[in-house]
Amino acid sequence: MLIQAAFAALRQVFSPPLRAILWKSLALTVGLLVLIWFGLTRLIQWFQASHHISADYPFLDTLAYFLAGAGLFVALAYIMPAVSILVASFFLDDAAEIVERTDFPGEPPGRALPFGPAMFYALRFAGLALLVNLAALILFFVPVVGVVAFFAANAYLLSREYFEMAAARFRPLPEAAAMRKHYGATTIAAGCLLAGLMVVPVVNLLTPLFGIALMVHLHKGLSRRGALPAPARPERIR
């Protein structure tokens, strides 16, 4: 199911109906990354200009130059998941509606979440993704551990956010979360695919739109398996 959903999502990303959204999502993603790059470089320059310790310890200047160059590419890779979640929240309903209409024409389309709750949910989760990835960035220089932490954290975060956003068009958010947990192995596998895309330069810019299309197909496929089991009720104490 996941492989079929991935190929269908890849086909949709470059299809004519989604082409306009693709260019908009690329522009927004690149724009946010440029703003973050500009902010980080200004922060490093401010540190060098305002801290006399760099004059006493020249190696700090070398470290700062490293961070301003190749080091920022590493930092942006860890910030990219949060950026992806924000971008996806802007185009979720438009992109999901196109995927639902073209690939599932005989089924009723989903309903868009109200803008306020949808943005609050996306900002909250993007903030969580940013914090988790900054924590993972600290482990970057630890062999193996840093890579494992990055993939494990983002496989979970991306699978949770993208799947629940797609599922929430058809069911309440608590039910969407319950569905994700019930099919945890499948959704985590989809998250691993998205996390892998995050580390591929240029290709990672397609992650927001690809993630939306992927999770729409995945949710549709999992929904056909039948109703979720009802939560067990606690026994009454007599």
URPEKA-V996444 format. One record per helix or strand. SS is the DSSP state (H for helix, E for strand). FROM is the first residue (numbers start at 1). TO is the last residue. If there is no record, write none. Layout:
SS,FROM,TO
SS,FROM,TO
This chain:
H,2,13
H,16,50
H,53,56
H,59,68
H,70,103
H,115,138
H,145,167
H,173,182
H,184,198
H,203,223
